[in-house]
Amino acid sequence: MSNLEQEKQLIRATKPFAREERARSWWYTISTFGLIIVAFFGIFSPTPLWAKIISSIVLGLTLIRFFIIYHDYAHNSILQDSLVAKWLFAFFGLYILAPLSIWRRSHDHHHQHNSKLYTSSIGSYPIVTKEKFLSASRKEQRLYLFARHPLTILFGYIFVFIGGMCIRSLMNNPKRHWDSALSLLVHVLTGVIMFMAAGWTGLLLGLILPSFIAFSMGAYLFYAQHNFPGVFFADKNGWTYINAAMLSSSYMTMNPVMHWFTGNIGYHHIHHLNAKIPFYRLPETYHAIPELQNAKTTSLNPRDIIACFRLKVWDVEQQKMVSLHEAYQ
C-alpha cells in the first residue's frame, strides 16, 4: 500500500468519530457554563477571601474548557442549527476577546496551513528558517523573538488576545472585524460592572485573574502544540495534510483533571487530522486507532515547557527547530 493510500485510510478511519452526539454536546455545554456561574457566585457572594480566590482560579480554568467548546462550535462540529447555541457562543466570543469573525478567519487559516514555512503564522506563532532569521534586520529579529517570548505568552491576555485578536484585526480591517471593537467594549464594561459591584476585589478576582489564567494557558497550549522538540516544518512543495497533523501537532499528555479543563485539546494531532471530531470523542478516537498512539508528545512538565520555549528557528539542513544559541553557531 502506498503512503498516500495509507494516509487516506487513516483519515477515513477517523470519520466514524466525526459525528456529534447532540445530547452530550448540550450536556457538556450546559454543565460547563453552569460551573462558570457557580464560580462567579463564589467570587461575588459573601464568602471568605480564600474561597473567592479558589473560585477565581476555577473560573479561569473553566473558561479554557468553555473556549474549547466554543472552538468546536466554530469548527461546525457541534450544536449547529441551534439558535440558542448561536447566540450563546456569539456572546462568549465577544466576552473572551475572540469574536467569531477573526477567530474563524485566523483559525481556519491555521488548520489549512499548519507547519508550512512562511504561511503558517496567521493564526499561530511565526516560524522562520535559520537563514532568514540571520539575514533579517535587528528590528525584524526582535519582533520575531518577541512574538515567541515566554513573557509574551504568559501575558497572552494583553499581547495575544487584546493586542492580536482584537486591536490588530480592528486596525487591519475595521469594516470586516467591527466585532473586535464590540468585544473590547464588552470586556471593559464587564470590568466596570464588577468594580462597581465589589470594588477592586470584584475586578481582580472576577475578571483579571481568571482572564490571565485562561489566556496565558490558552496561549501556551497553542504554542506548545506546534512548537515542540521533534516538530516538522516544510515548504509548500514538501507539505502534506497528514504530516501537518501527525508530525507537526503534538499529543500533550496531562492528568485527567487537566484534560477536562482543557477540553481534550491535548489530543491535538487528532484534532488536526479531522477537526469535525467533537472534543469529547477525541480520547475515544485515540484509543480506537493504534496509529494515533504513535504521536509526538509533550506535556506541562516544567522540563518540557522549557524545552518548547528554547525552540526559535527552523534549521533546514538539520530538519529541526533549534535554539537561538544553536542558530548563531
Secondary structure, DSSP 8 states (H G I E B T S, - for coil): --HHHHHHHHHHHHGGG----HHHHHHHHHHHHHHHHHHHHHHHSS--HHHHHHHHHHHHHHHHHHHHHHHHHHTTSSSTT-HHHHHHHHHHHHHTT--HHHHHHHHHHHHHHTTBTTTS-TTS----BHHHHHHS-HHHHHHHHHHT-HHHHHTHIIIIIIIIIIIIHHHH-TTTTHHHHHHHHHHHHHHHHHHHHHHHHHHIIIIIHHHHHHHHHHHHHHHHTTSSTT---B-GGG--HHHHHHTTS-EEE--HHHHHHTTTTTBHHHHHH-TTS-GGGHHHHHHH-GGGGG--EEESSHHHHHHHHH--EEETTTTEEE-HHHHH-
